Amino acid sequence: MNPEASAPQTRPPQGPRRGRWALWVAAAGALGGVFMLYAQPGFLVMLVDQLWSCF
């Protein structure tokens, strides 16, 4: 008998796949946050005014 043939199949590590999934969730959250800020034009005008007052 071949001992390698009866060895159980192992799954690849899930670390890189979970990390990639976490990056996609973080990117989607960031894009959603930016969209929410653009939905409130008053906040955006205030933010730009504060930015330009630094110069």
MDTraj code that builds the backbone (N, CA, C; nanometers):
import mdtraj as md
import numpy as np

residues = "MET ASN PRO GLU ALA SER ALA PRO GLN THR ARG PRO PRO GLN GLY PRO ARG ARG GLY ARG TRP ALA LEU TRP VAL ALA ALA ALA GLY ALA LEU GLY GLY VAL PHE MET LEU TYR ALA GLN PRO GLY PHE LEU VAL MET LEU VAL ASP GLN LEU TRP SER CYS PHE".split()
xyz = np.array([
    [0.0825, -0.1200, 0.0000],
    [0.0000, 0.0000, 0.0000],
    [0.0867, 0.1261, 0.0000],
    [0.0331, 0.2254, -0.0613],
    [0.1013, 0.3537, -0.0690],
    [0.0501, 0.4417, 0.0447],
    [0.1340, 0.4787, 0.1415],
    [0.0860, 0.5588, 0.2564],
    [0.0419, 0.6986, 0.2153],
    [0.0971, 0.7521, 0.1079],
    [0.0581, 0.8861, 0.0643],
    [-0.0822, 0.8881, 0.0048],
    [-0.1257, 0.7784, -0.0526],
    [-0.2576, 0.7734, -0.1153],
    [-0.3696, 0.7741, -0.0123],
    [-0.3420, 0.7213, 0.1086],
    [-0.4477, 0.7146, 0.2087],
    [-0.4492, 0.8372, 0.3001],
    [-0.3572, 0.9292, 0.2811],
    [-0.3534, 1.0489, 0.3645],
    [-0.4738, 1.1372, 0.3330],
    [-0.5366, 1.1929, 0.4359],
    [-0.6526, 1.2801, 0.4105],
    [-0.6109, 1.4087, 0.3402],
    [-0.6981, 1.4588, 0.2583],
    [-0.6719, 1.5839, 0.1871],
    [-0.6862, 1.7001, 0.2842],
    [-0.5906, 1.7901, 0.2835],
    [-0.5969, 1.9068, 0.3715],
    [-0.6387, 2.0274, 0.2899],
    [-0.7078, 2.1174, 0.3559],
    [-0.7524, 2.2403, 0.2900],
    [-0.6419, 2.3438, 0.2997],
    [-0.6325, 2.4332, 0.2030],
    [-0.5315, 2.5395, 0.2118],
    [-0.5648, 2.6338, 0.3267],
    [-0.4663, 2.7026, 0.3809],
    [-0.4931, 2.7958, 0.4915],
    [-0.5894, 2.9057, 0.4487],
    [-0.6754, 2.9469, 0.5417],
    [-0.7781, 3.0459, 0.5121],
    [-0.7315, 3.1886, 0.5414],
    [-0.6119, 3.2066, 0.5918],
    [-0.5634, 3.3395, 0.6285],
    [-0.5655, 3.4401, 0.5137],
    [-0.5014, 3.4109, 0.4007],
    [-0.5013, 3.5092, 0.2911],
    [-0.6409, 3.5373, 0.2372],
    [-0.7263, 3.4363, 0.2323],
    [-0.8616, 3.4576, 0.1804],
    [-0.9402, 3.5484, 0.2748],
    [-0.9244, 3.5269, 0.4053],
    [-0.9949, 3.6124, 0.5023],
    [-0.9422, 3.7550, 0.4984],
    [-0.8116, 3.7688, 0.4801],
    [-0.7531, 3.9026, 0.4704],
    [-0.8047, 3.9773, 0.3489],
    [-0.8158, 3.9056, 0.2374],
    [-0.8679, 3.9688, 0.1160],
    [-1.0133, 4.0091, 0.1357],
    [-1.0913, 3.9216, 0.2007],
    [-1.2315, 3.9524, 0.2289],
    [-1.2418, 4.0756, 0.3188],
    [-1.1562, 4.0846, 0.4184],
    [-1.1577, 4.2000, 0.5091],
    [-1.1228, 4.3288, 0.4345],
    [-1.0293, 4.3208, 0.3398],
    [-0.9958, 4.4397, 0.2616],
    [-1.1137, 4.4851, 0.1758],
    [-1.1848, 4.3901, 0.1145],
    [-1.3015, 4.4262, 0.0338],
    [-1.4097, 4.4895, 0.1208],
    [-1.4320, 4.4367, 0.2399],
    [-1.5334, 4.4932, 0.3299],
    [-1.4919, 4.6337, 0.3731],
    [-1.3641, 4.6533, 0.4040],
    [-1.3163, 4.7858, 0.4443],
    [-1.3282, 4.8857, 0.3289],
    [-1.2959, 4.8426, 0.2070],
    [-1.3068, 4.9321, 0.0918],
    [-1.4521, 4.9691, 0.0657],
    [-1.5424, 4.8713, 0.0768],
    [-1.6849, 4.9003, 0.0567],
    [-1.7359, 4.9948, 0.1651],
    [-1.6902, 4.9764, 0.2877],
    [-1.7293, 5.0665, 0.3962],
    [-1.6786, 5.2083, 0.3734],
    [-1.5550, 5.2208, 0.3265],
    [-1.5002, 5.3534, 0.2991],
    [-1.5768, 5.4217, 0.1866],
    [-1.6075, 5.3465, 0.0811],
    [-1.6849, 5.4051, -0.0291],
    [-1.8253, 5.4444, 0.0165],
    [-1.8859, 5.3625, 0.0999],
    [-2.0174, 5.3970, 0.1542],
    [-2.0113, 5.5226, 0.2400],
    [-1.9042, 5.5353, 0.3186],
    [-1.8884, 5.6552, 0.4015],
    [-1.8709, 5.7810, 0.3182],
    [-1.7933, 5.7718, 0.2123],
    [-1.7745, 5.8868, 0.1228],
    [-1.9073, 5.9234, 0.0566],
    [-1.9829, 5.8223, 0.0155],
    [-2.1135, 5.8500, -0.0444],
    [-2.2055, 5.9200, 0.0556],
    [-2.2038, 5.8769, 0.1805],
    [-2.2881, 5.9404, 0.2823],
    [-2.2471, 6.0868, 0.3034],
    [-2.1168, 6.1152, 0.2962],
    [-2.0728, 6.2536, 0.3119],
    [-2.1168, 6.3395, 0.1937],
    [-2.1117, 6.2851, 0.0741],
    [-2.1560, 6.3611, -0.0430],
    [-2.3069, 6.3805, -0.0437],
    [-2.3796, 6.2982, 0.0288],
    [-2.5251, 6.3140, 0.0369],
    [-2.5626, 6.4310, 0.1277],
    [-2.4668, 6.4824, 0.2057],
    [-2.4913, 6.5969, 0.2935],
    [-2.4046, 6.7137, 0.2457],
    [-2.4549, 6.7932, 0.1522],
    [-2.3705, 6.8989, 0.0936],
    [-2.3276, 7.0055, 0.1946],
    [-2.4079, 7.0325, 0.2960],
    [-2.3701, 7.1321, 0.3960],
    [-2.2438, 7.0914, 0.4704],
    [-2.2331, 6.9654, 0.5039],
    [-2.1138, 6.9161, 0.5716],
    [-1.9919, 6.9277, 0.4814],
    [-2.0110, 6.8966, 0.3551],
    [-1.8996, 6.9025, 0.2606],
    [-1.8511, 7.0467, 0.2419],
    [-1.9439, 7.1429, 0.2350],
    [-1.9057, 7.2839, 0.2212],
    [-1.8287, 7.3287, 0.3451],
    [-1.8748, 7.2880, 0.4630],
    [-1.8049, 7.3236, 0.5862],
    [-1.6644, 7.2629, 0.5881],
    [-1.6520, 7.1399, 0.5431],
    [-1.5228, 7.0731, 0.5411],
    [-1.4260, 7.1429, 0.4459],
    [-1.4737, 7.1822, 0.3291],
    [-1.3896, 7.2520, 0.2324],
    [-1.3512, 7.3897, 0.2845],
    [-1.4436, 7.4598, 0.3489],
    [-1.4132, 7.5907, 0.4057],
    [-1.3037, 7.5787, 0.5129],
    [-1.3110, 7.4760, 0.5960],
    [-1.2070, 7.4566, 0.6975],
    [-1.0738, 7.4230, 0.6345],
    [-1.0760, 7.3446, 0.5275],
    [-0.9526, 7.3093, 0.4586],
    [-0.8871, 7.4340, 0.3987],
    [-0.9675, 7.5191, 0.3311],
    [-0.9104, 7.6371, 0.2677],
    [-0.8672, 7.7416, 0.3697],
    [-0.9246, 7.7409, 0.4900],
    [-0.8827, 7.8390, 0.5902],
    [-0.7428, 7.8088, 0.6430],
    [-0.6937, 7.6882, 0.6191],
    [-0.5578, 7.6539, 0.6609],
    [-0.4531, 7.7221, 0.5746],
    [-0.4904, 7.7630, 0.4541],
    [-0.3940, 7.8235, 0.3621],
    [-0.4061, 7.9698, 0.3718],
])
top = md.Topology()
chain = top.add_chain()
for i, resn in enumerate(residues, 1):
    res = top.add_residue(resn, chain, resSeq=i)
    for name in ("N", "CA", "C"):
        top.add_atom(name, md.element.get_by_symbol(name[0]), res)
traj = md.Trajectory(xyz[None], top)
